[in-house]
Amino acid sequence: MLRDAMDAVHQLRQYYADHLRSNEKWEEIWQHVISRSTELDLEMPQLPRVRRRPNKLEQSTTATALHQFQDIKTKCKVSHFELVDLLVAELDRRLHQPGMNKLMGGVSVLGLGG
């Protein structure tokens, strides 16, 4: 049973990494967002307005300017890929915890379906 759960999580991780983190899938998602926005008579996604940084931060020698995206599609694409990367990293972290191999070994020794 534990092995089945681990396999299911591994398949989910592969789906995120291979399927959702592709330009083709992103284009499909973006087209769906645009078509649903039109269908529901919603405003199209827009970039947030650019705000000036406070003077206190402008005078800092280590301050760097925030990246300004040229269009909302690019900004959303970057956010989408960051989210997928975060999901994959968290699944990896949970699958590869220090005690996980010991647990899987103990389950198989006890004959509990591991």
Secondary structure as UniProt FT lines:
FT   HELIX           2..14
FT   HELIX           15..20
FT   HELIX           23..39
FT   TURN            40..41
FT   HELIX           55..58
FT   HELIX           72..95
FT   TURN            98..99
FT   HELIX           100..110
//
